[in-house]
Amino acid sequence: MGYFNVELMKAEITQEEAIYIVTNYIQRIADNKADKLYAAEVIERVHNEDSSTKDIDFIIRCRKML
């Protein structure tokens, strides 16, 4: 594990940090089932190293909210 995407590397976020950030988003901020489900899907894609630019944007927004 480590850097899994060039865009995340630019944002200085590792795979482990991305999963941690989105997990905290689920626990602290996500207030409905749809938000939690989408965040869980992002975590799955991050774990499988199959994330998209949209996922990276979501992770960065989560980091800013926390």
N, C-alpha and C positions, 0 to 999 in steps of 0.2 A: 504494500500500500504506500501511498505517497501522493505525488502530483499525478493526476489522471487526466487533466485537461489543460491545454495551453492557457485558456482564459482564466481558469482558477489559479494557475501558476502566476499569472499577471496580478491577480488579486491577492496573491500570497496566502491561499487557502489550500490545505492538504485534504485528501480524501477523508481522513479521520475527523478533521475539523469541520468539514462540510456536513458529515453525518451528525456530529455533535450539535452544530448550529441548528439544523432542521429538527432534530429531536427536541431541543429546547423550545423551538418555535411551537411544536405540537403541544408540549406540556404547558407553556406559559401564555401563548397568544392565540392559537387556533381555537375558535369558539364554536365551530360547527363541524358536522361530520364531513362535509365536502372538503373543507380546508385541511382537515386531518388526513383524509384519504389521499388528497393530492400530495401533501407533504410526505406521506408514507411511500407513494409512488416515486417521488424524487429520491428518497433515501435508497430505494431498491435500485434505481438506475445508477445512482452514484456508486453503490456497492458493486454493481455489475460493470462498472466503468463504461456505461452506455448513456451518459448524460448529454443533454442538448444545451444549446445556448440559452434556451428558455429556462432550463433547470438552473443554470449558473446564475442567471439574473435573479431567480427566486431565492437562491442561497444567499446572494449578496444582499437582497432586500431583507431577508430574515436576520442576517448579521447586523444590519443597521437598526432593526427594530429592537434587538435584544440589548 
